[in-house]
Amino acid sequence: MTPILAALVVLMYHRVAPDVPKNPVGLQLTVAPASFSAQLDLISRERLRVYTADDAAQRIARGEHLDGVVLTFDDGRIDGYDVIFPMLERRGMHATFYVNSSTIDGPFHMTWRDLRALRAAGNEIGCHGHEHVDLSTLDEAQQRYQIEHCLDRVQQHAGARPRTYAYASGRYDATTRALIRRDGFEAAVTEIPGEVSPGVDPTQWPRRRVDRDTTLEQFAALVEPARSNHH
Ligand SMILES: [Zn+2]
């Protein structure tokens, strides 16, 4: 039997919170804390390696073949600090938080102080654009503004230059990818389903979506490629 080469599975979350939003999109993006807890416990039990996107990208650039998971949380909502952070801390796990620099310190979103605390604990703060806009609808100057304003503000207020990027709504074009490379990002994540394996374009990392309806059984199947063949 040919061994299947294990791969890196990048998981995409938005919110983890006890509330039940009324609008269907918000509801779908809000994972119940009990479900999230069971998912993290499964990762621990299966002894899957957990990387930040930044750490994974640096290792891949050095030629390492990685297996494991990356936990990513888009949009910088307040539960990133209030709910997700303590649940990760309890298990010694680190994650990547993709934020829009225009909404930090605003209603329902984390503050710069929260982001500094996340970072000090070993988490990564990545860019999701200055505003939450579809970059593929913008010209080059507007795209530059969205990417570089986020880069500059996060660097200035969170204390480290962001090294990875998440395209808002998963949308981008060739201009976006050229800017991402030029601005020195090590990786950019999409919403294309799949795993990160050797040879994947660093400006187009696939991600697997986890939402409210994801059962533990489905979650186990999502992270299955992250299982190393060594155990
Ligand atoms: Zn988003």
Residues whose N, C-alpha, C, O or C-beta is under 5 A from the ligand:
A	BS01	ZN	D74 D75 A168 S169
